[in-house]
Amino acid sequence: MRLYVQPVRDVFQTNAYFYINEKNNHGCLIDPGAQADLLLRIIKQHGWQIDAILLTHGHFDHTGAVDQLTKALKIPYYIHQRGPEYLQDDDLNLARRNHRRIVIEQHPRLLKDGDQLNLKEADINFAAIYTPGHSFDSITYYDKENAVAFVGDVLYNDGPGIWQFPGGNKAELMKTINEKLCPLPTEVQCFVGHTMPMQISQVRAVMKEINED
């Protein structure tokens, strides 16, 4: 598997991720928050077949390009089962306060904690881990075989993500990181929404300091 990080920007810069099986060029796209035309150009240039879009949560800066991409590529997109609450509410998904309106006409495929998402053509298997705290629909996509986890905004700036937006909860975020992420194998790399990746060993060290304070 090969991971490509593509920053995209509207109001905020967000990390979009292409996760590609280089044997057959099939793969998925995680959190395409903006610049659909740029992402489509990249897909065409590489000859990739994107089989699905995966959303870690429903904030507008992670979902802004989904409508155009799903229509152009004729593919499904996935989100946690509480994700539609964000997708359908411009206040909750933060679009309105940033003078945006994000509309996704295609209905998502919904995931819950413990689901297995198998992208057969790409030969990618994700475990869906419910990881609330930044938002109440946050989900982590964990590829055990390749020691990769896409965590969205649960982590930020080498530590916990923020919780101050509607639907966020500090206590729940700390519980999520301590109980859902820290137990993952040490070598797992967590790929985040806006900053650099963190290895689980780093996450554990940060949380140890926070828990001891």
N, CA, C and O of each residue as an XYZ file, in Angstrom:
852
protein
N       0.837     -1.196      0.000
C       0.000      0.000      0.000
C       0.876      1.252      0.000
O       1.956      1.258      0.590
N       0.419      2.286     -0.647
C       1.129      3.553     -0.688
C       0.185      4.663     -0.235
O      -0.966      4.729     -0.668
N       0.680      5.526      0.634
C      -0.113      6.626      1.169
C       0.404      7.937      0.604
O       1.599      8.229      0.666
N      -0.507      8.718      0.056
C      -0.180     10.037     -0.479
C      -0.957     11.086      0.315
O      -2.178     10.993      0.439
N      -0.268     12.058      0.839
C      -0.899     13.159      1.568
C      -1.068     14.331      0.616
O      -0.100     14.784      0.006
N      -2.292     14.822      0.489
C      -2.550     15.970     -0.371
C      -3.286     17.054      0.422
O      -4.498     16.958      0.613
N      -2.569     18.083      0.885
C      -3.263     19.176      1.561
C      -4.235     19.872      0.614
O      -3.914     20.128     -0.547
N      -5.413     20.169      1.118
C      -6.411     20.936      0.362
C      -6.863     22.097      1.232
O      -6.817     22.021      2.460
N      -7.299     23.170      0.590
C      -7.596     24.360      1.374
C      -8.807     25.104      0.830
O      -8.933     25.339     -0.372
N      -9.694     25.467      1.749
C     -10.734     26.464      1.518
C     -10.555     27.495      2.623
O      -9.680     28.357      2.532
N     -11.376     27.416      3.665
C     -11.153     28.290      4.825
C      -9.945     27.798      5.608
O      -9.093     28.587      6.016
N      -9.881     26.486      5.815
C      -8.780     25.861      6.540
C      -8.045     24.896      5.620
O      -8.607     24.407      4.640
N      -6.791     24.630      5.942
C      -6.069     23.576      5.232
C      -6.292     22.247      5.944
O      -6.164     22.150      7.165
N      -6.624     21.239      5.168
C      -6.921     19.909      5.705
C      -6.119     18.874      4.921
O      -5.901     19.023      3.718
N      -5.688     17.836      5.609
C      -4.990     16.739      4.940
C      -5.996     15.782      4.319
O      -6.766     15.132      5.027
N      -5.987     15.700      2.994
C      -6.702     14.627      2.302
C      -5.688     13.518      2.029
O      -4.521     13.790      1.746
N      -6.133     12.291      2.112
C      -5.225     11.155      1.947
C      -5.710     10.229      0.832
O      -6.863      9.796      0.821
N      -4.808      9.936     -0.104
C      -5.026      8.855     -1.057
C      -4.322      7.615     -0.519
O      -3.130      7.659     -0.216
N      -5.053      6.509     -0.400
C      -4.495      5.258      0.105
C      -4.644      4.242     -1.011
O      -5.746      3.769     -1.285
N      -3.525      3.903     -1.659
C      -3.549      3.244     -2.960
C      -2.785      1.917     -2.931
O      -1.675      1.829     -2.407
N      -3.414      0.886     -3.512
C      -2.745     -0.381     -3.757
C      -1.992     -0.246     -5.080
O      -2.603     -0.213     -6.148
N      -0.681     -0.168     -5.004
C       0.100      0.096     -6.212
C       0.171     -1.092     -7.176
O       0.652     -0.948     -8.300
N      -0.304     -2.262     -6.742
C      -0.329     -3.413     -7.651
C      -1.380     -3.240     -8.745
O      -1.201     -3.696     -9.874
N      -2.494     -2.566     -8.384
C      -3.563     -2.417     -9.387
C      -4.132     -1.003     -9.466
O      -5.069     -0.754    -10.224
N      -3.567     -0.073     -8.686
C      -3.968      1.337     -8.699
C      -5.367      1.601     -8.145
O      -5.924      2.678     -8.355
N      -5.936      0.626     -7.441
C      -7.197      0.852     -6.741
C      -6.909      1.380     -5.333
O      -5.861      1.109     -4.747
N      -7.874      2.141     -4.811
C      -7.693      2.652     -3.458
C      -8.862      3.499     -3.014
O      -9.948      3.443     -3.590
N      -8.620      4.289     -1.974
C      -9.660      5.140     -1.415
C      -9.102      6.526     -1.144
O      -7.891      6.745     -1.184
N      -9.998      7.450     -0.869
C      -9.656      8.832     -0.570
C     -10.290      9.180      0.769
O     -11.490      8.988      0.964
N      -9.481      9.691      1.689
C      -9.963     10.013      3.029
C     -10.010     11.522      3.219
O      -9.022     12.214      2.970
N     -11.151     12.030      3.656
C     -11.352     13.435      4.049
C     -10.995     14.453      2.959
O     -10.113     15.289      3.157
N     -11.676     14.383      1.815
C     -11.467     15.405      0.782
C     -12.252     16.681      1.121
O     -13.410     16.832      0.731
N     -11.612     17.577      1.839
C     -12.321     18.727      2.393
C     -12.552     19.875      1.442
O     -13.402     20.726      1.704
N     -11.818     19.925      0.339
C     -11.933     21.044     -0.600
C     -11.200     20.689     -1.888
O     -10.606     19.617     -2.009
N     -11.256     21.605     -2.839
C     -10.493     21.519     -4.088
C     -10.740     20.212     -4.842
O      -9.807     19.474     -5.158
N     -12.006     19.945     -5.120
C     -12.357     18.725     -5.847
C     -11.658     18.641     -7.200
O     -11.212     17.566     -7.600
N     -11.560     19.769     -7.909
C     -10.932     19.747     -9.230
C      -9.469     19.318     -9.139
O      -8.990     18.559     -9.983
N      -8.762     19.799     -8.122
C      -7.373     19.399     -7.917
C      -7.282     17.896     -7.665
O      -6.437     17.218     -8.249
N      -8.140     17.380     -6.809
C      -8.111     15.960     -6.482
C      -8.441     15.104     -7.699
O      -7.836     14.051     -7.899
N      -9.381     15.541     -8.499
C      -9.730     14.804     -9.717
C      -8.570     14.813    -10.708
O      -8.324     13.815    -11.385
N      -7.868     15.918    -10.795
C      -6.707     15.996    -11.676
C      -5.628     15.018    -11.251
O      -5.030     14.338    -12.086
N      -5.380     14.949     -9.945
C      -4.367     14.040     -9.409
C      -4.747     12.591     -9.696
O      -3.903     11.787    -10.093
N      -6.007     12.268     -9.495
C      -6.485     10.907     -9.769
C      -6.254     10.546    -11.239
O      -5.769      9.458    -11.549
N      -6.600     11.457    -12.128
C      -6.440     11.205    -13.560
C      -4.965     11.071    -13.938
O      -4.591     10.184    -14.705
N      -4.131     11.960    -13.392
C      -2.697     11.935    -13.719
C      -2.049     10.613    -13.334
O      -1.179     10.114    -14.046
N      -2.474     10.043    -12.203
C      -1.873      8.796    -11.730
C      -2.573      7.552    -12.285
O      -2.056      6.443    -12.156
N      -3.728      7.729    -12.892
C      -4.466      6.578    -13.380
C      -5.058      5.738    -12.261
O      -5.203      4.523    -12.394
N      -5.401      6.400    -11.150
C      -5.956      5.670    -10.007
C      -7.437      5.391    -10.198
O      -8.148      6.147    -10.860
N      -7.886      4.294     -9.609
C      -9.305      3.974     -9.516
C      -9.703      4.115     -8.052
O      -9.398      3.246     -7.236
N     -10.375      5.197     -7.724
C     -10.801      5.426     -6.343
C     -12.145      4.732     -6.144
O     -13.126      5.048     -6.817
N     -12.177      3.789     -5.215
C     -13.363      2.956     -5.014
C     -14.326      3.516     -3.973
O     -15.505      3.160     -3.971
N     -13.846      4.380     -3.095
C     -14.709      4.927     -2.053
C     -14.041      6.142     -1.414
O     -12.821      6.297     -1.448
N     -14.870      6.984     -0.838
C     -14.415      8.099     -0.015
C     -14.763      7.767      1.434
O     -15.872      7.322      1.727
N     -13.810      7.986      2.334
C     -14.006      7.729      3.759
C     -13.923      9.054      4.506
O     -12.974      9.815      4.317
N     -14.902      9.329      5.344
C     -14.918     10.556      6.137
C     -14.719     10.218      7.604
O     -15.420      9.369      8.155
N     -13.759     10.884      8.233
C     -13.528     10.657      9.657
C     -14.565     11.351     10.522
O     -14.810     10.930     11.653
N     -15.178     12.408     10.007
C     -16.275     13.090     10.691
C     -16.895     14.096      9.737
O     -16.420     14.272      8.615
N     -17.959     14.756     10.184
C     -18.765     15.556      9.276
C     -18.513     17.042      9.254
O     -19.314     17.769      8.666
N     -17.438     17.549      9.864
C     -17.142     18.970      9.757
C     -16.883     19.356      8.307
O     -16.320     18.577      7.538
N     -17.296     20.561      7.944
C     -17.284     20.963      6.534
C     -15.895     20.957      5.906
O     -15.758     20.761      4.698
N     -14.859     21.173      6.729
C     -13.511     21.222      6.163
C     -12.960     19.825      5.856
O     -11.838     19.691      5.369
N     -13.749     18.792      6.139
C     -13.387     17.424      5.781
C     -14.321     16.846      4.716
O     -14.080     15.758      4.194
N     -15.386     17.581      4.400
C     -16.424     17.038      3.517
C     -16.681     17.892      2.278
O     -17.491     17.517      1.431
N     -16.008     19.028      2.161
C     -16.378     20.028      1.168
C     -16.327     19.574     -0.284
O     -17.057     20.118     -1.112
N     -15.487     18.595     -0.622
C     -15.356     18.157     -2.014
C     -16.136     16.870     -2.296
O     -16.093     16.359     -3.415
N     -16.838     16.349     -1.308
C     -17.451     15.020     -1.453
C     -18.522     14.990     -2.530
O     -18.564     14.049     -3.322
N     -19.383     15.989     -2.580
C     -20.488     15.947     -3.539
C     -19.961     15.900     -4.970
O     -20.397     15.068     -5.765
N     -19.026     16.790     -5.301
C     -18.480     16.809     -6.655
C     -17.732     15.519     -6.985
O     -17.834     15.009     -8.101
N     -16.986     14.995     -6.023
C     -16.192     13.793     -6.270
C     -17.056     12.546     -6.437
O     -16.809     11.737     -7.331
N     -18.056     12.388     -5.592
C     -18.905     11.201     -5.705
C     -19.671     11.195     -7.026
O     -19.899     10.136     -7.609
N     -20.065     12.371     -7.493
C     -20.775     12.453     -8.781
C     -19.828     12.172     -9.943
O     -20.171     11.438    -10.869
N     -18.637     12.760     -9.886
C     -17.685     12.595    -10.988
C     -17.167     11.168    -11.087
O     -17.005     10.630    -12.183
N     -16.905     10.553     -9.919
C     -16.294      9.223     -9.895
C     -17.313      8.096     -9.775
O     -16.995      6.923     -9.971
N     -18.564      8.486     -9.442
C     -19.654      7.506     -9.272
C     -19.274      6.444     -8.235
O     -19.309      5.242     -8.498
N     -18.913      6.933     -7.055
C     -18.478      6.060     -5.965
C     -19.236      6.395     -4.691
O     -19.770      7.497     -4.564
N     -19.293      5.456     -3.739
C     -19.930      5.724     -2.449
C     -18.989      6.448     -1.495
O     -17.777      6.509     -1.698
N     -19.596      6.992     -0.450
C     -18.774      7.525      0.641
C     -19.319      7.017      1.966
O     -20.508      6.731      2.113
N     -18.403      6.916      2.927
C     -18.707      6.321      4.223
C     -18.499      7.336      5.335
O     -17.618      8.193      5.265
N     -19.331      7.217      6.359
C     -19.215      8.052      7.553
C     -19.855      7.291      8.710
O     -20.610      6.344      8.489
N     -19.558      7.700      9.944
C     -20.192      7.077     11.110
C     -21.706      7.270     11.056
O     -22.194      8.216     10.438
N     -22.435      6.384     11.696
C     -23.896      6.405     11.640
C     -24.509      7.704     12.183
O     -25.659      8.018     11.874
N     -23.745      8.467     12.998
C     -24.239      9.768     13.451
C     -23.764     10.900     12.542
O     -24.095     12.064     12.767
N     -22.997     10.558     11.527
C     -22.492     11.566     10.619
C     -23.557     12.401      9.930
O     -23.370     13.609      9.785
N     -24.682     11.803      9.492
C     -25.702     12.617      8.831
C     -26.208     13.778      9.674
O     -26.680     14.771      9.122
N     -26.124     13.680     10.997
C     -26.524     14.804     11.829
C     -25.651     16.024     11.543
O     -26.127     17.159     11.577
N     -24.371     15.782     11.262
C     -23.473     16.872     10.885
C     -23.695     17.287      9.437
O     -23.747     18.478      9.129
N     -23.823     16.317      8.558
C     -23.957     16.623      7.138
C     -25.191     17.461      6.856
O     -25.193     18.245      5.906
N     -26.231     17.319      7.647
C     -27.500     18.001      7.399
C     -27.673     19.281      8.204
O     -28.738     19.895      8.150
N     -26.664     19.694      8.943
C     -26.793     20.856      9.823
C     -25.588     21.777      9.640
O     -24.497     21.470     10.118
N     -25.777     22.898      8.955
C     -24.674     23.816      8.673
C     -24.121     24.495      9.914
O     -22.990     24.979      9.903
N     -24.906     24.536     10.985
C     -24.374     25.075     12.243
C     -23.479     24.044     12.922
O     -22.388     24.368     13.392
N     -23.946     22.814     12.968
C     -23.194     21.755     13.625
C     -21.896     21.449     12.873
O     -20.867     21.200     13.502
N     -21.929     21.464     11.554
C     -20.721     21.132     10.786
C     -19.814     22.337     10.556
O     -18.797     22.233      9.870
N     -20.185     23.478     11.132
C     -19.358     24.690     11.162
C     -19.311     25.446      9.842
O     -18.571     26.423      9.729
N     -20.073     25.027      8.847
C     -20.050     25.717      7.562
C     -20.626     27.127      7.662
O     -20.052     28.072      7.120
N     -21.752     27.272      8.352
C     -22.427     28.568      8.380
C     -21.557     29.657      9.006
O     -21.502     30.775      8.496
N     -20.879     29.335     10.110
C     -20.058     30.349     10.773
C     -18.861     30.749      9.914
O     -18.227     31.774     10.168
N     -18.553     29.944      8.901
C     -17.464     30.260      7.981
C     -17.979     30.668      6.602
O     -17.254     30.636      5.608
N     -19.261     31.053      6.578
C     -19.894     31.586      5.366
C     -19.850     30.584      4.211
O     -19.582     30.940      3.064
N     -20.114     29.345      4.542
C     -20.162     28.275      3.550
C     -21.476     27.506      3.689
O     -22.107     27.496      4.746
N     -21.853     26.878      2.615
C     -22.960     25.920      2.657
C     -22.482     24.672      1.943
O     -22.193     24.708      0.747
N     -22.397     23.575      2.665
C     -21.917     22.312      2.119
C     -23.113     21.378      1.971
O     -23.748     21.007      2.959
N     -23.412     21.004      0.741
C     -24.537     20.116      0.457
C     -24.000     18.860     -0.233
O     -23.298     18.953     -1.240
N     -24.329     17.699      0.304
C     -23.942     16.428     -0.300
C     -25.224     15.699     -0.669
O     -25.951     15.226      0.205
N     -25.498     15.611     -1.956
C     -26.769     15.058     -2.404
C     -26.819     13.538     -2.277
O     -27.880     12.972     -2.015
N     -25.686     12.881     -2.459
C     -25.662     11.422     -2.376
C     -25.683     10.971     -0.924
O     -24.957     11.511     -0.090
N     -26.516      9.978     -0.622
C     -26.618      9.487      0.752
C     -25.391      8.652      1.111
O     -24.901      7.885      0.282
N     -24.889      8.795      2.349
C     -23.700      8.035      2.749
C     -24.034      6.592      3.098
O     -25.181      6.237      3.369
N     -22.993      5.781      3.080
C     -23.070      4.456      3.687
C     -22.578      4.594      5.119
O     -21.537      5.199      5.372
N     -23.329      4.034      6.048
C     -23.099      4.309      7.464
C     -22.340      3.176      8.152
O     -22.546      1.997      7.866
N     -21.462      3.568      9.062
C     -20.655      2.626      9.824
C     -20.883      2.836     11.307
O     -21.212      3.938     11.744
N     -20.707      1.772     12.080
C     -20.761      1.865     13.537
C     -19.504      1.224     14.111
O     -18.751      0.558     13.402
N     -19.295      1.432     15.380
C     -18.112      0.899     16.056
C     -18.029     -0.618     15.878
O     -18.994     -1.344     16.117
N     -16.858     -1.074     15.456
C     -16.649     -2.505     15.292
C     -16.909     -3.042     13.902
O     -16.604     -4.201     13.618
N     -17.473     -2.211     13.025
C     -17.698     -2.669     11.654
C     -16.368     -2.913     10.946
O     -15.352     -2.299     11.271
N     -16.395     -3.815      9.981
C     -15.263     -4.051      9.100
C     -15.617     -3.515      7.712
O     -16.649     -3.867      7.139
N     -14.756     -2.670      7.192
C     -14.950     -2.118      5.859
C     -13.914     -2.726      4.927
O     -12.716     -2.473      5.056
N     -14.388     -3.523      3.997
C     -13.500     -4.212      3.059
C     -13.662     -3.615      1.670
O     -14.730     -3.710      1.064
N     -12.591     -2.995      1.167
C     -12.571     -2.498     -0.200
C     -11.884     -3.566     -1.040
O     -10.657     -3.611     -1.120
N     -12.683     -4.425     -1.665
C     -12.171     -5.661     -2.244
C     -11.189     -5.424     -3.380
O     -10.139     -6.065     -3.427
N     -11.503     -4.530     -4.283
C     -10.626     -4.296     -5.429
C      -9.254     -3.798     -4.984
O      -8.230     -4.178     -5.553
N      -9.243     -2.944     -3.961
C      -7.986     -2.397     -3.459
C      -7.313     -3.325     -2.463
O      -6.154     -3.117     -2.106
N      -8.029     -4.350     -2.012
C      -7.525     -5.273     -0.997
C      -7.136     -4.514      0.273
O      -6.061     -4.717      0.837
N      -8.039     -3.640      0.703
C      -7.857     -2.862      1.933
C      -8.937     -3.285      2.915
O     -10.114     -3.366      2.565
N      -8.527     -3.553      4.139
C      -9.470     -3.903      5.194
C      -9.312     -2.939      6.367
O      -8.250     -2.853      6.983
N     -10.386     -2.222      6.658
C     -10.385     -1.282      7.764
C     -11.305     -1.776      8.876
O     -12.389     -2.298      8.613
N     -10.860     -1.605     10.120
C     -11.750     -1.710     11.269
C     -12.250     -0.303     11.587
O     -11.460      0.638     11.675
N     -13.547     -0.165     11.758
C     -14.137      1.122     12.122
C     -14.162      1.232     13.647
O     -14.792      0.423     14.328
N     -13.476      2.235     14.167
C     -13.408      2.447     15.619
C     -14.078      3.776     15.940
O     -13.631      4.827     15.480
N     -15.143      3.732     16.726
C     -15.841      4.959     17.107
C     -14.975      5.736     18.086
O     -14.640      5.230     19.157
N     -14.607      6.976     17.723
C     -13.656      7.760     18.523
C     -14.190      9.175     18.762
O     -13.616     10.140     18.258
N     -15.274      9.309     19.520
C     -15.875     10.629     19.726
C     -15.048     11.509     20.666
O     -14.122     11.050     21.335
N     -15.412     12.770     20.686
C     -14.757     13.742     21.570
C     -14.506     15.040     20.838
O     -14.872     16.111     21.324
N     -13.883     14.958     19.673
C     -13.780     16.144     18.818
C     -15.160     16.471     18.254
O     -15.564     17.632     18.193
N     -15.865     15.434     17.849
C     -17.250     15.516     17.413
C     -17.917     14.214     17.818
O     -17.235     13.226     18.094
N     -19.256     14.202     17.857
C     -19.899     12.961     18.305
C     -20.053     11.942     17.185
O     -20.638     10.878     17.384
N     -19.524     12.272     15.994
C     -19.567     11.294     14.903
C     -18.175     10.856     14.459
O     -18.035     10.224     13.412
N     -17.145     11.181     15.235
C     -15.774     10.875     14.805
C     -15.526      9.362     14.757
O     -15.931      8.622     15.654
N     -14.859      8.929     13.701
C     -14.549      7.517     13.530
C     -13.113      7.392     13.017
O     -12.646      8.209     12.223
N     -12.435      6.363     13.483
C     -11.079      6.063     13.027
C     -11.115      4.842     12.125
O     -11.783      3.852     12.421
N     -10.385      4.927     11.018
C     -10.254      3.807     10.085
C      -8.891      3.176     10.318
O      -7.856      3.782     10.041
N      -8.904      1.956     10.828
C      -7.676      1.285     11.251
C      -7.372      0.106     10.342
O      -8.149     -0.845     10.251
N      -6.227      0.184      9.669
C      -5.739     -0.905      8.830
C      -4.675     -1.646      9.627
O      -3.515     -1.236      9.665
N      -5.077     -2.732     10.260
C      -4.173     -3.484     11.130
C      -2.993     -4.051     10.361
O      -1.862     -4.012     10.844
N      -3.244     -4.576      9.174
C      -2.187     -5.234      8.400
C      -1.033     -4.292      8.080
O       0.129     -4.700      8.074
N      -1.363     -3.026      7.814
C      -0.331     -2.060      7.436
C      -0.004     -1.051      8.532
O       0.728     -0.090      8.300
N      -0.553     -1.275      9.739
C      -0.252     -0.440     10.914
C      -0.507      1.036     10.646
O       0.333      1.891     10.923
N      -1.704      1.317     10.094
C      -2.092      2.676      9.735
C      -3.474      2.956     10.313
O      -4.367      2.111     10.254
N      -3.640      4.159     10.877
C      -4.945      4.585     11.369
C      -5.203      6.022     10.926
O      -4.365      6.902     11.119
N      -6.356      6.244     10.338
C      -6.771      7.590      9.954
C      -7.728      8.102     11.025
O      -8.851      7.613     11.148
N      -7.279      9.084     11.794
C      -7.986      9.472     13.015
C      -8.708     10.810     12.915
O      -9.391     11.211     13.858
N      -8.570     11.508     11.786
C      -9.225     12.809     11.672
C      -8.679     13.804     12.676
O      -7.466     13.961     12.819
N      -9.594     14.479     13.374
C      -9.196     15.542     14.298
C      -9.183     15.108     15.755
O      -9.173     15.945     16.657
N      -9.183     13.799     15.987
C      -9.046     13.304     17.360
C      -7.676     13.685     17.920
O      -7.527     13.898     19.124
N      -6.673     13.771     17.034
C      -5.335     14.216     17.414
C      -5.004     15.488     16.632
O      -5.466     15.686     15.508
N      -4.185     16.349     17.261
C      -3.840     17.627     16.637
C      -2.605     18.190     17.316
O      -2.505     18.192     18.543
N      -1.647     18.676     16.495
C      -0.452     19.326     17.057
C       0.215     18.475     18.140
O       0.469     18.950     19.247
N       0.495     17.205     17.806
C       1.198     16.303     18.725
C       0.470     16.079     20.038
O       1.110     15.863     21.067
N      -0.833     16.126     20.022
C      -1.604     15.882     21.237
C      -3.080     15.724     20.919
O      -3.447     15.529     19.760
N      -3.931     15.805     21.934
C      -5.365     15.662     21.709
C      -5.901     16.755     20.790
O      -5.374     17.867     20.752
N      -6.948     16.422     20.057
C      -7.624     17.407     19.235
C      -8.398     18.398     20.082
O      -8.386     18.322     21.310
N      -9.073     19.330     19.420
C      -9.876     20.306     20.148
C     -11.290     19.766     20.331
O     -11.737     18.893     19.588
N     -11.978     20.294     21.321
C     -13.300     19.789     21.683
C     -14.314     20.927     21.852
O     -15.452     20.687     22.255
N     -13.903     22.169     21.544
C     -14.728     23.325     21.870
C     -15.894     23.563     20.917
O     -16.767     24.379     21.213
N     -15.927     22.872     19.783
C     -17.022     23.085     18.834
C     -18.262     22.292     19.247
O     -18.159     21.363     20.048
N     -19.441     22.649     18.706
C     -20.655     21.893     19.027
C     -20.478     20.400     18.762
O     -19.999     19.999     17.701
N     -20.867     19.591     19.734
C     -20.709     18.150     19.610
C     -19.407     17.623     20.167
O     -19.215     16.410     20.255
N     -18.494     18.534     20.551
C     -17.239     18.119     21.159
C     -17.374     17.980     22.670
O     -18.254     18.583     23.283
N     -16.500     17.184     23.256
C     -16.557     16.949     24.693
C     -15.168     16.542     25.171
O     -14.645     15.512     24.746
N     -14.569     17.337     26.046
C     -13.191     17.093     26.463
C     -13.029     15.745     27.157
O     -12.121     14.981     26.829
N     -13.905     15.450     28.115
C     -13.785     14.195     28.857
C     -13.913     12.998     27.918
O     -13.196     12.007     28.054
N     -14.832     13.107     26.969
C     -15.032     12.015     26.021
C     -13.815     11.859     25.109
O     -13.433     10.740     24.765
N     -13.201     12.995     24.713
C     -12.019     12.942     23.863
C     -10.866     12.254     24.585
O     -10.188     11.406     24.005
N     -10.643     12.614     25.839
C      -9.555     11.991     26.607
C      -9.811     10.490     26.781
O      -8.887      9.681     26.690
N     -11.052     10.135     27.028
C     -11.400      8.714     27.166
C     -11.158      7.977     25.850
O     -10.631      6.864     25.842
N     -11.544      8.598     24.746
C     -11.328      8.000     23.425
C      -9.854      7.706     23.193
O      -9.493      6.601     22.789
N      -8.998      8.698     23.450
C      -7.576      8.515     23.172
C      -6.978      7.463     24.096
O      -6.218      6.599     23.659
N      -7.326      7.543     25.379
C      -6.796      6.588     26.347
C      -7.269      5.161     26.083
O      -6.488      4.217     26.198
N      -8.539      5.000     25.731
C      -9.129      3.666     25.662
C      -9.226      3.085     24.257
O      -9.320      1.868     24.100
N      -9.205      3.941     23.229
C      -9.369      3.449     21.867
C      -8.066      3.512     21.065
O      -7.773      2.599     20.293
N      -7.280      4.582     21.241
C      -6.057      4.724     20.446
C      -4.825      4.167     21.155
O      -4.047      3.429     20.549
N      -4.639      4.504     22.415
C      -3.429      4.053     23.123
C      -3.248      2.537     23.126
O      -2.106      2.077     23.091
N      -4.310      1.742     23.165
C      -4.105      0.283     23.142
C      -3.673     -0.276     21.785
O      -3.313     -1.450     21.701
N      -3.699      0.531     20.722
C      -3.261      0.025     19.421
C      -1.767     -0.295     19.467
O      -1.052      0.255     20.304
N      -1.287     -1.164     18.594
C       0.135     -1.530     18.603
C       1.049     -0.321     18.481
O       0.716      0.656     17.809
N       2.195     -0.393     19.130
C       3.130      0.728     19.211
C       3.509      1.271     17.852
O       3.693      2.478     17.698
N       3.628      0.401     16.861
C       4.137      0.836     15.559
C       3.081      1.519     14.693
O       3.405      2.019     13.615
N       1.840      1.548     15.136
C       0.784      2.155     14.322
C       1.026      3.650     14.156
O       1.307      4.360     15.122
N       0.914      4.114     12.915
C       1.000      5.534     12.609
C      -0.411      6.098     12.493
O      -1.244      5.574     11.754
N      -0.665      7.178     13.235
C      -1.961      7.853     13.185
C      -1.862      9.057     12.256
O      -1.081      9.977     12.499
N      -2.653      9.045     11.198
C      -2.659     10.148     10.249
C      -3.838     11.062     10.559
O      -4.989     10.629     10.604
N      -3.522     12.340     10.771
C      -4.466     13.279     11.372
C      -4.985     14.281     10.338
O      -4.526     14.327      9.197
N      -5.951     15.071     10.777
C      -6.643     15.956      9.855
C      -5.881     17.185      9.413
O      -6.054     17.646      8.285
N      -5.037     17.727     10.284
C      -4.461     19.031      9.962
C      -2.963     19.143     10.231
O      -2.338     20.113      9.801
N      -2.386     18.195     10.916
C      -0.970     18.315     11.267
C      -0.226     17.035     10.905
O      -0.727     16.206     10.145
N       0.966     16.886     11.455
C       1.805     15.734     11.118
C       1.300     14.461     11.794
O       0.608     14.534     12.809
N       1.641     13.288     11.236
C       1.214     12.030     11.863
C       1.884     11.808     13.206
O       2.938     12.374     13.495
N       1.256     10.979     14.016
C       1.801     10.594     15.306
C       1.839      9.074     15.407
O       0.883      8.397     15.027
N       2.941      8.542     15.919
C       3.010      7.110     16.200
C       2.352      6.856     17.552
O       2.356      7.724     18.425
N       1.793      5.674     17.716
C       1.086      5.368     18.966
C       2.002      5.539     20.172
O       1.534      5.940     21.237
N       3.284      5.249     20.036
C       4.203      5.465     21.158
C       4.215      6.932     21.587
O       4.297      7.227     22.779
N       4.133      7.856     20.620
C       4.060      9.284     20.938
C       2.745      9.616     21.630
O       2.717     10.362     22.608
N       1.667      9.059     21.117
C       0.350      9.316     21.705
C       0.337      8.878     23.165
O      -0.162      9.599     24.029
N       0.889      7.690     23.439
C       0.919      7.184     24.815
C       1.731      8.101     25.725
O       1.339      8.361     26.862
N       2.866      8.590     25.220
C       3.724      9.458     26.033
C       3.011     10.763     26.371
O       3.073     11.237     27.506
N       2.339     11.336     25.387
C       1.605     12.584     25.614
C       0.486     12.362     26.620
O       0.307     13.162     27.538
N      -0.255     11.298     26.455
C      -1.382     11.044     27.349
C      -0.911     10.706     28.752
O      -1.600     11.027     29.720
N       0.235     10.073     28.888
C       0.782      9.781     30.205
C       1.036     11.087     30.965
O       0.723     11.189     32.151
N       1.596     12.068     30.288
C       1.835     13.375     30.914
C       0.521     14.039     31.303
O       0.387     14.567     32.407
N      -0.439     14.012     30.400
C      -1.728     14.640     30.681
C      -2.432     13.939     31.837
O      -2.991     14.602     32.711
N      -2.415     12.621     31.855
C      -3.104     11.870     32.894
C      -2.474     12.050     34.263
O      -3.142     11.923     35.290
N      -1.159     12.352     34.267
C      -0.455     12.519     35.553
C      -0.594     13.924     36.110
O      -0.317     14.145     37.289
N      -1.014     14.877     35.295
C      -1.178     16.266     35.763
C      -2.329     16.392     36.771
O      -2.602     17.487     37.262
